[in-house]
Protein backbone atom coordinates (compact mmCIF):
# COMPACT_ATOMS: atom_id res chain seq x y z
CA UNK A 1 0.00 0.00 0.00
CA UNK A 2 1.33 3.42 -0.97
CA UNK A 3 0.96 5.94 1.84
CA UNK A 4 0.62 9.54 0.68
CA UNK A 5 2.65 12.05 2.61
CA UNK A 6 0.88 15.12 3.95
CA UNK A 7 1.80 18.57 2.72
CA UNK A 8 4.32 19.88 5.21
CA UNK A 9 3.27 23.23 6.70
CA UNK A 10 5.29 25.47 8.99
CA UNK A 11 4.08 25.29 12.58
CA UNK A 12 2.43 21.88 12.17
CA UNK A 13 3.59 18.70 13.95
CA UNK A 14 4.28 15.39 12.21
CA UNK A 15 4.98 11.83 13.30
CA UNK A 16 7.82 10.69 11.06
CA UNK A 17 9.21 7.18 10.68
CA UNK A 18 12.43 6.30 8.86
CA UNK A 19 12.95 2.58 8.28
CA UNK A 20 15.95 0.54 7.17
CA UNK A 21 15.78 -1.06 3.76
CA UNK A 22 14.67 -4.70 3.95
CA UNK A 23 14.29 -4.36 7.75
CA UNK A 24 18.08 -4.52 8.14
CA UNK A 25 19.72 -3.31 11.32
CA UNK A 26 20.79 0.33 11.23
CA UNK A 27 22.12 0.39 14.79
CA UNK A 28 24.45 -2.53 15.42
CA UNK A 29 26.29 -1.25 18.48
CA UNK A 30 26.32 1.57 21.01
CA UNK A 31 28.50 3.79 18.82
CA UNK A 32 25.90 3.59 16.05
CA UNK A 33 23.17 4.77 18.41
CA UNK A 34 25.32 7.67 19.59
CA UNK A 35 26.05 8.59 15.99
CA UNK A 36 22.32 8.56 15.27
CA UNK A 37 21.64 10.90 18.19
CA UNK A 38 24.50 13.12 17.07
CA UNK A 39 23.04 13.16 13.54
CA UNK A 40 19.52 14.31 14.42
CA UNK A 41 21.03 17.10 16.53
CA UNK A 42 23.75 18.32 14.20
CA UNK A 43 21.85 18.03 10.92
CA UNK A 44 19.00 20.18 12.23
CA UNK A 45 20.33 23.32 10.59
CA UNK A 46 19.84 25.13 7.31
CA UNK A 47 23.61 25.36 6.89
CA UNK A 48 25.96 22.66 5.58
CA UNK A 49 27.37 20.47 8.34
CA UNK A 50 30.85 19.02 8.69
CA UNK A 51 30.65 16.18 11.20
CA UNK A 52 34.42 16.33 11.71
CA UNK A 53 34.29 20.02 12.62
CA UNK A 54 31.22 19.59 14.80
CA UNK A 55 32.98 16.86 16.77
CA UNK A 56 35.80 19.31 17.52
CA UNK A 57 33.25 21.83 18.76
CA UNK A 58 31.53 19.25 20.97
CA UNK A 59 34.88 18.23 22.42
CA UNK A 60 35.52 21.83 23.43
CA UNK A 61 32.07 22.05 25.01
CA UNK A 62 32.64 18.85 27.01
CA UNK A 63 35.97 20.16 28.28
CA UNK A 64 34.33 23.43 29.26
CA UNK A 65 31.55 21.60 31.07
CA UNK A 66 34.14 19.78 33.14
CA UNK A 67 35.77 23.06 34.10
CA UNK A 68 38.91 22.25 32.14
CA UNK A 69 39.01 25.53 30.24
CA UNK A 70 38.88 29.24 31.15
CA UNK A 71 40.22 28.72 34.66
CA UNK A 72 37.51 27.64 37.09
CA UNK A 73 34.63 28.98 34.99
CA UNK A 74 32.48 26.84 32.72
CA UNK A 75 32.05 28.21 29.21
CA UNK A 76 29.42 26.88 26.80
CA UNK A 77 29.25 27.81 23.15
CA UNK A 78 25.92 29.27 22.09
CA UNK A 79 23.62 27.18 19.95
CA UNK A 80 23.41 29.40 16.88
CA UNK A 81 21.84 26.87 14.54
CA UNK A 82 19.01 28.05 12.30
CA UNK A 83 16.87 25.00 12.84
CA UNK A 84 14.66 23.45 10.16
CA UNK A 85 12.46 21.61 12.67
CA UNK A 86 11.86 21.28 16.37
CA UNK A 87 12.46 17.72 17.53
CA UNK A 88 9.71 17.16 20.09
CA UNK A 89 10.46 13.51 20.78
CA UNK A 90 12.32 10.55 19.29
CA UNK A 91 12.93 6.85 19.65
CA UNK A 92 15.65 4.78 17.98
CA UNK A 93 14.94 1.13 17.36
CA UNK A 94 17.39 -1.38 15.86
CA UNK A 95 15.90 -1.03 12.37
CA UNK A 96 13.91 2.22 12.39
CA UNK A 97 13.57 5.70 13.88
CA UNK A 98 10.51 7.52 15.23
CA UNK A 99 10.43 11.31 15.40
CA UNK A 100 7.85 13.91 16.38
CA UNK A 101 8.78 17.02 14.40
CA UNK A 102 7.42 20.55 14.22
CA UNK A 103 8.32 22.21 10.94
CA UNK A 104 9.97 25.64 11.29
CA UNK A 105 11.21 26.36 7.76
CA UNK A 106 9.70 25.73 4.33
CA UNK A 107 10.51 22.13 3.34
CA UNK A 108 12.07 21.75 6.78
CA UNK A 109 10.87 18.20 7.47
CA UNK A 110 11.90 16.95 4.03
CA UNK A 111 15.30 18.66 4.08
CA UNK A 112 16.01 17.52 7.64
CA UNK A 113 15.15 13.90 6.89
CA UNK A 114 17.24 13.99 3.72
CA UNK A 115 20.27 15.28 5.62
CA UNK A 116 19.86 12.76 8.43
CA UNK A 117 19.35 9.85 6.05
CA UNK A 118 22.24 10.76 3.76
CA UNK A 119 24.62 11.63 6.58
CA UNK A 120 23.99 8.54 8.67
CA UNK A 121 24.02 6.26 5.64
CA UNK A 122 27.47 7.55 4.68
CA UNK A 123 28.77 6.84 8.16
CA UNK A 124 27.15 3.39 8.25
CA UNK A 125 28.48 2.32 4.85
CA UNK A 126 32.01 3.47 5.66
CA UNK A 127 32.02 1.74 9.03
CA UNK A 128 30.69 -1.57 7.75
CA UNK A 129 32.43 -1.48 4.37
CA UNK A 130 29.21 -1.71 2.41
CA UNK A 131 27.54 0.08 -0.48
CA UNK A 132 23.98 0.94 -1.38
CA UNK A 133 20.93 2.25 0.41
CA UNK A 134 20.64 2.05 4.18
CA UNK A 135 17.12 3.47 4.51
CA UNK A 136 13.97 3.03 2.50
CA UNK A 137 13.62 5.70 -0.15
CA UNK A 138 10.60 7.36 1.47
CA UNK A 139 10.08 8.20 5.08
CA UNK A 140 6.54 7.96 6.43
CA UNK A 141 4.83 11.00 7.92
CA UNK A 142 1.45 11.72 9.51
CA UNK A 143 0.04 15.12 10.46
CA UNK A 144 -0.87 15.46 14.14
CA UNK A 145 -4.33 17.03 14.12
CA UNK A 146 -5.10 17.64 17.80
CA UNK A 147 -3.83 17.27 21.37
CA UNK A 148 -5.43 13.85 21.84
CA UNK A 149 -3.60 12.44 18.83
CA UNK A 150 -0.41 14.08 20.10
CA UNK A 151 -0.71 12.25 23.43
CA UNK A 152 -1.39 8.98 21.65
CA UNK A 153 1.64 9.34 19.39
CA UNK A 154 3.81 10.41 22.33
CA UNK A 155 2.92 7.09 23.96
CA UNK A 156 3.33 5.11 20.75
CA UNK A 157 6.80 6.55 20.08
CA UNK A 158 8.12 5.93 23.59
CA UNK A 159 6.45 2.51 23.96
CA UNK A 160 8.14 1.10 20.85
CA UNK A 161 11.07 -0.47 22.77
CA UNK A 162 8.65 -2.82 24.56
CA UNK A 163 8.99 -5.16 21.59
CA UNK A 164 12.66 -5.66 22.50
CA UNK A 165 11.70 -7.45 25.73
CA UNK A 166 8.20 -8.72 24.83
CA UNK A 167 8.21 -9.42 21.08
CA UNK A 168 4.55 -10.52 20.93
CA UNK A 169 3.04 -7.95 23.25
CA UNK A 170 0.87 -6.42 20.52
CA UNK A 171 -0.90 -9.75 20.09
CA UNK A 172 -0.98 -11.11 23.64
CA UNK A 173 -0.67 -8.01 25.82
CA UNK A 174 2.02 -6.92 28.25
CA UNK A 175 2.79 -9.65 30.77
CA UNK A 176 4.99 -7.87 33.32
CA UNK A 177 3.95 -4.25 33.69
CA UNK A 178 6.53 -3.25 36.35
CA UNK A 179 9.37 -4.74 34.34
CA UNK A 180 8.12 -2.97 31.22
CA UNK A 181 7.83 0.40 32.97
CA UNK A 182 11.35 0.04 34.34
CA UNK A 183 12.70 -0.95 30.95
CA UNK A 184 11.22 2.11 29.22
CA UNK A 185 12.47 4.44 31.94
CA UNK A 186 15.99 3.11 31.43
CA UNK A 187 15.93 2.83 27.64
CA UNK A 188 18.66 5.24 26.59
CA UNK A 189 17.85 5.70 22.92
CA UNK A 190 14.67 7.75 23.23
CA UNK A 191 13.56 11.09 24.64
CA UNK A 192 11.43 9.48 27.37
CA UNK A 193 14.06 9.85 30.10
CA UNK A 194 14.31 13.57 29.44
CA UNK A 195 10.53 13.91 29.63
CA UNK A 196 10.39 12.28 33.07
CA UNK A 197 13.23 14.30 34.54
CA UNK A 198 16.22 12.00 33.94
CA UNK A 199 18.74 13.96 31.88
CA UNK A 200 19.79 11.87 28.92
CA UNK A 201 20.02 13.89 25.70
CA UNK A 202 18.36 17.13 26.87
CA UNK A 203 19.79 19.29 24.09
CA UNK A 204 18.24 17.21 21.31
CA UNK A 205 14.56 17.87 22.02
CA UNK A 206 12.31 20.87 22.57
CA UNK A 207 10.09 19.59 25.37
CA UNK A 208 8.27 22.60 26.80
CA UNK A 209 5.19 22.47 24.56
CA UNK A 210 4.65 18.72 24.69
CA UNK A 211 5.45 18.56 28.39
CA UNK A 212 2.65 21.06 29.03
CA UNK A 213 0.25 18.98 26.94
CA UNK A 214 1.22 15.86 28.91
CA UNK A 215 1.01 17.70 32.28
CA UNK A 216 4.71 17.87 33.07
CA UNK A 217 7.05 15.04 34.12
CA UNK A 218 4.60 13.18 36.32
CA UNK A 219 1.91 13.43 33.68
CA UNK A 220 4.22 11.81 31.12
CA UNK A 221 4.94 8.97 33.54
CA UNK A 222 1.27 8.54 34.43
CA UNK A 223 0.16 8.42 30.80
CA UNK A 224 2.68 5.72 29.90
CA UNK A 225 2.17 3.73 33.10
CA UNK A 226 -1.61 3.82 32.90
CA UNK A 227 -1.47 2.64 29.32
CA UNK A 228 0.80 -0.25 30.31
CA UNK A 229 -1.26 -1.20 33.37
CA UNK A 230 -4.48 -1.40 31.40
CA UNK A 231 -2.66 -3.34 28.69
CA UNK A 232 -4.16 -1.35 25.86
CA UNK A 233 -3.18 -2.81 22.51
CA UNK A 234 -0.94 -0.48 20.58
CA UNK A 235 -2.60 -1.55 17.34
CA UNK A 236 -5.59 0.55 18.42
CA UNK A 237 -3.62 3.67 17.64
CA UNK A 238 -0.21 2.56 16.45
CA UNK A 239 0.16 1.70 12.81
CA UNK A 240 -3.11 3.49 12.14
CA UNK A 241 -1.13 6.69 12.60
CA UNK A 242 0.65 5.84 9.38
CA UNK A 243 -2.38 4.98 7.29
VEXDREN-2710 file (C-alpha; in Angstrom, 1 decimal):
% VEXDREN-2710
k/r/px/py/pz
1/UNK/0.0/0.0/0.0
2/UNK/1.3/3.4/-1.0
3/UNK/1.0/5.9/1.8
4/UNK/0.6/9.5/0.7
5/UNK/2.6/12.0/2.6
6/UNK/0.9/15.1/4.0
7/UNK/1.8/18.6/2.7
8/UNK/4.3/19.9/5.2
9/UNK/3.3/23.2/6.7
10/UNK/5.3/25.5/9.0
11/UNK/4.1/25.3/12.6
12/UNK/2.4/21.9/12.2
13/UNK/3.6/18.7/13.9
14/UNK/4.3/15.4/12.2
15/UNK/5.0/11.8/13.3
16/UNK/7.8/10.7/11.1
17/UNK/9.2/7.2/10.7
18/UNK/12.4/6.3/8.9
19/UNK/13.0/2.6/8.3
20/UNK/15.9/0.5/7.2
21/UNK/15.8/-1.1/3.8
22/UNK/14.7/-4.7/4.0
23/UNK/14.3/-4.4/7.7
24/UNK/18.1/-4.5/8.1
25/UNK/19.7/-3.3/11.3
26/UNK/20.8/0.3/11.2
27/UNK/22.1/0.4/14.8
28/UNK/24.5/-2.5/15.4
29/UNK/26.3/-1.2/18.5
30/UNK/26.3/1.6/21.0
31/UNK/28.5/3.8/18.8
32/UNK/25.9/3.6/16.1
33/UNK/23.2/4.8/18.4
34/UNK/25.3/7.7/19.6
35/UNK/26.1/8.6/16.0
36/UNK/22.3/8.6/15.3
37/UNK/21.6/10.9/18.2
38/UNK/24.5/13.1/17.1
39/UNK/23.0/13.2/13.5
40/UNK/19.5/14.3/14.4
41/UNK/21.0/17.1/16.5
42/UNK/23.8/18.3/14.2
43/UNK/21.8/18.0/10.9
44/UNK/19.0/20.2/12.2
45/UNK/20.3/23.3/10.6
46/UNK/19.8/25.1/7.3
47/UNK/23.6/25.4/6.9
48/UNK/26.0/22.7/5.6
49/UNK/27.4/20.5/8.3
50/UNK/30.9/19.0/8.7
51/UNK/30.6/16.2/11.2
52/UNK/34.4/16.3/11.7
53/UNK/34.3/20.0/12.6
54/UNK/31.2/19.6/14.8
55/UNK/33.0/16.9/16.8
56/UNK/35.8/19.3/17.5
57/UNK/33.3/21.8/18.8
58/UNK/31.5/19.2/21.0
59/UNK/34.9/18.2/22.4
60/UNK/35.5/21.8/23.4
61/UNK/32.1/22.0/25.0
62/UNK/32.6/18.9/27.0
63/UNK/36.0/20.2/28.3
64/UNK/34.3/23.4/29.3
65/UNK/31.5/21.6/31.1
66/UNK/34.1/19.8/33.1
67/UNK/35.8/23.1/34.1
68/UNK/38.9/22.2/32.1
69/UNK/39.0/25.5/30.2
70/UNK/38.9/29.2/31.1
71/UNK/40.2/28.7/34.7
72/UNK/37.5/27.6/37.1
73/UNK/34.6/29.0/35.0
74/UNK/32.5/26.8/32.7
75/UNK/32.1/28.2/29.2
76/UNK/29.4/26.9/26.8
77/UNK/29.3/27.8/23.2
78/UNK/25.9/29.3/22.1
79/UNK/23.6/27.2/19.9
80/UNK/23.4/29.4/16.9
81/UNK/21.8/26.9/14.5
82/UNK/19.0/28.0/12.3
83/UNK/16.9/25.0/12.8
84/UNK/14.7/23.4/10.2
85/UNK/12.5/21.6/12.7
86/UNK/11.9/21.3/16.4
87/UNK/12.5/17.7/17.5
88/UNK/9.7/17.2/20.1
89/UNK/10.5/13.5/20.8
90/UNK/12.3/10.6/19.3
91/UNK/12.9/6.8/19.7
92/UNK/15.7/4.8/18.0
93/UNK/14.9/1.1/17.4
94/UNK/17.4/-1.4/15.9
95/UNK/15.9/-1.0/12.4
96/UNK/13.9/2.2/12.4
97/UNK/13.6/5.7/13.9
98/UNK/10.5/7.5/15.2
99/UNK/10.4/11.3/15.4
100/UNK/7.9/13.9/16.4
101/UNK/8.8/17.0/14.4
102/UNK/7.4/20.6/14.2
103/UNK/8.3/22.2/10.9
104/UNK/10.0/25.6/11.3
105/UNK/11.2/26.4/7.8
106/UNK/9.7/25.7/4.3
107/UNK/10.5/22.1/3.3
108/UNK/12.1/21.8/6.8
109/UNK/10.9/18.2/7.5
110/UNK/11.9/16.9/4.0
111/UNK/15.3/18.7/4.1
112/UNK/16.0/17.5/7.6
113/UNK/15.1/13.9/6.9
114/UNK/17.2/14.0/3.7
115/UNK/20.3/15.3/5.6
116/UNK/19.9/12.8/8.4
117/UNK/19.3/9.9/6.0
118/UNK/22.2/10.8/3.8
119/UNK/24.6/11.6/6.6
120/UNK/24.0/8.5/8.7
121/UNK/24.0/6.3/5.6
122/UNK/27.5/7.6/4.7
123/UNK/28.8/6.8/8.2
124/UNK/27.1/3.4/8.3
125/UNK/28.5/2.3/4.9
126/UNK/32.0/3.5/5.7
127/UNK/32.0/1.7/9.0
128/UNK/30.7/-1.6/7.7
129/UNK/32.4/-1.5/4.4
130/UNK/29.2/-1.7/2.4
131/UNK/27.5/0.1/-0.5
132/UNK/24.0/0.9/-1.4
133/UNK/20.9/2.3/0.4
134/UNK/20.6/2.1/4.2
135/UNK/17.1/3.5/4.5
136/UNK/14.0/3.0/2.5
137/UNK/13.6/5.7/-0.1
138/UNK/10.6/7.4/1.5
139/UNK/10.1/8.2/5.1
140/UNK/6.5/8.0/6.4
141/UNK/4.8/11.0/7.9
142/UNK/1.4/11.7/9.5
143/UNK/0.0/15.1/10.5
144/UNK/-0.9/15.5/14.1
145/UNK/-4.3/17.0/14.1
146/UNK/-5.1/17.6/17.8
147/UNK/-3.8/17.3/21.4
148/UNK/-5.4/13.9/21.8
149/UNK/-3.6/12.4/18.8
150/UNK/-0.4/14.1/20.1
151/UNK/-0.7/12.2/23.4
152/UNK/-1.4/9.0/21.7
153/UNK/1.6/9.3/19.4
154/UNK/3.8/10.4/22.3
155/UNK/2.9/7.1/24.0
156/UNK/3.3/5.1/20.8
157/UNK/6.8/6.6/20.1
158/UNK/8.1/5.9/23.6
159/UNK/6.5/2.5/24.0
160/UNK/8.1/1.1/20.8
161/UNK/11.1/-0.5/22.8
162/UNK/8.7/-2.8/24.6
163/UNK/9.0/-5.2/21.6
164/UNK/12.7/-5.7/22.5
165/UNK/11.7/-7.5/25.7
166/UNK/8.2/-8.7/24.8
167/UNK/8.2/-9.4/21.1
168/UNK/4.6/-10.5/20.9
169/UNK/3.0/-7.9/23.3
170/UNK/0.9/-6.4/20.5
171/UNK/-0.9/-9.7/20.1
172/UNK/-1.0/-11.1/23.6
173/UNK/-0.7/-8.0/25.8
174/UNK/2.0/-6.9/28.3
175/UNK/2.8/-9.7/30.8
176/UNK/5.0/-7.9/33.3
177/UNK/4.0/-4.2/33.7
178/UNK/6.5/-3.2/36.3
179/UNK/9.4/-4.7/34.3
180/UNK/8.1/-3.0/31.2
181/UNK/7.8/0.4/33.0
182/UNK/11.4/0.0/34.3
183/UNK/12.7/-0.9/30.9
184/UNK/11.2/2.1/29.2
185/UNK/12.5/4.4/31.9
186/UNK/16.0/3.1/31.4
187/UNK/15.9/2.8/27.6
188/UNK/18.7/5.2/26.6
189/UNK/17.8/5.7/22.9
190/UNK/14.7/7.7/23.2
191/UNK/13.6/11.1/24.6
192/UNK/11.4/9.5/27.4
193/UNK/14.1/9.9/30.1
194/UNK/14.3/13.6/29.4
195/UNK/10.5/13.9/29.6
196/UNK/10.4/12.3/33.1
197/UNK/13.2/14.3/34.5
198/UNK/16.2/12.0/33.9
199/UNK/18.7/14.0/31.9
200/UNK/19.8/11.9/28.9
201/UNK/20.0/13.9/25.7
202/UNK/18.4/17.1/26.9
203/UNK/19.8/19.3/24.1
204/UNK/18.2/17.2/21.3
205/UNK/14.6/17.9/22.0
206/UNK/12.3/20.9/22.6
207/UNK/10.1/19.6/25.4
208/UNK/8.3/22.6/26.8
209/UNK/5.2/22.5/24.6
210/UNK/4.7/18.7/24.7
211/UNK/5.4/18.6/28.4
212/UNK/2.7/21.1/29.0
213/UNK/0.2/19.0/26.9
214/UNK/1.2/15.9/28.9
215/UNK/1.0/17.7/32.3
216/UNK/4.7/17.9/33.1
217/UNK/7.1/15.0/34.1
218/UNK/4.6/13.2/36.3
219/UNK/1.9/13.4/33.7
220/UNK/4.2/11.8/31.1
221/UNK/4.9/9.0/33.5
222/UNK/1.3/8.5/34.4
223/UNK/0.2/8.4/30.8
224/UNK/2.7/5.7/29.9
225/UNK/2.2/3.7/33.1
226/UNK/-1.6/3.8/32.9
227/UNK/-1.5/2.6/29.3
228/UNK/0.8/-0.2/30.3
229/UNK/-1.3/-1.2/33.4
230/UNK/-4.5/-1.4/31.4
231/UNK/-2.7/-3.3/28.7
232/UNK/-4.2/-1.4/25.9
233/UNK/-3.2/-2.8/22.5
234/UNK/-0.9/-0.5/20.6
235/UNK/-2.6/-1.6/17.3
236/UNK/-5.6/0.5/18.4
237/UNK/-3.6/3.7/17.6
238/UNK/-0.2/2.6/16.5
239/UNK/0.2/1.7/12.8
240/UNK/-3.1/3.5/12.1
241/UNK/-1.1/6.7/12.6
242/UNK/0.7/5.8/9.4
243/UNK/-2.4/5.0/7.3
END
